[in-house]
Amino acid sequence: MARAQLWSGNPAEAFKSLKEARRHAPQHVREHPWAREDVGTLRRLTSYAKWIGAV
């Protein structure tokens, strides 16, 4: 779900979905390559937003 939300331009909802997935299956989320990739994308977006002063 988080990946689809991220691809559709909704990073806030993607982060919510990742947190919910962690609550239900933490080990699966921690080891899943898509979760790692999506968290990396969210981190880059956050860093960029801070750099331009949007956060």
DAWOTA-V190977 format. One record per residue. OMEGA is omega in whole degrees, 0 to 359 (999 if undefined). NEAR is the number of other ideal C-beta (glycine too) atoms within 10 Angstrom. Layout:
omega	near
OMEGA	NEAR
OMEGA	NEAR
This chain:
omega	near
182	12
181	24
179	15
180	11
178	18
179	22
181	11
175	10
181	8
185	14
180	17
178	9
177	15
179	23
176	18
180	14
178	19
177	20
178	11
178	13
178	16
180	14
184	9
184	8
187	12
182	10
179	8
181	11
182	20
185	10
185	10
183	13
179	7
178	11
179	18
179	12
181	12
177	22
176	16
177	10
179	16
180	17
179	10
178	10
180	16
179	14
180	10
179	11
177	12
182	10
181	9
176	7
180	6
181	9
999	10
